[in-house]
Amino acid sequence: MSDLLSGPAITAFFRDGFARTAWRWETRRAYGVPHETEDFRRFLRGEPAVPDPERPWLATMRALRDEGKSVGRVRVLDDPPTDYQRWLLEDVLDSVEAGEDIRYLTRADAEGLGVSMRDFWLFDSRVVGVFHFDGDVSLGMELREDAGVAAAARHIRSLAVPRARPAADTVRQVRSSM
């Protein structure tokens, strides 16, 4: 396995590591991201979210959008959603407003595609950032420039995107069922 990018190195890669497109297949029920821990705990206690329109990810998404780059993802959503998935839905529209195309696919529909359920980013349709985890904690992202791996990632994208629902529709649906 090659060196893994993590934390700030992933954000830095987004600034300079691809020319046109980045797309994520996000399949896990939860992610143990250290800088999110306190916000997630507040959510579980029923406290309102603290808006942060200048957080680094949103700033990066706005900059990429302004450069004409495209960033999108399909998130797999359980029914009912896990606590972590419900928390992500609380501010997903901030990411959409910043320029990211986020869509949701139910876990049943995702598993019905018969494809890998392993998280990855696909950059410029040719470089795949494969995530490695220890439990819910990301160990980092391994960049792979393998034609077969990229073809498999493009195949997943071609199946998932047209079947997935836009974030705004998913937020409305989940809120109405709670």
Secondary structure, DSSP 8 states (H G I E B T S, - for coil): ---EE-THHHHHHHHHS-SSEEEEEE--S----GGGHHHHHHHHTT------TT-HHHHHHHHHHHTT-EEEEEEEE-SS--HHHHHHHHHHHHHHHTTEEEEEEEHHHHHHTT-----EEEETTTEEEEEEEETTEEEEEEEE--HHHHHHHHHHHHHHHHHSEEHHHHHHHHHHH-
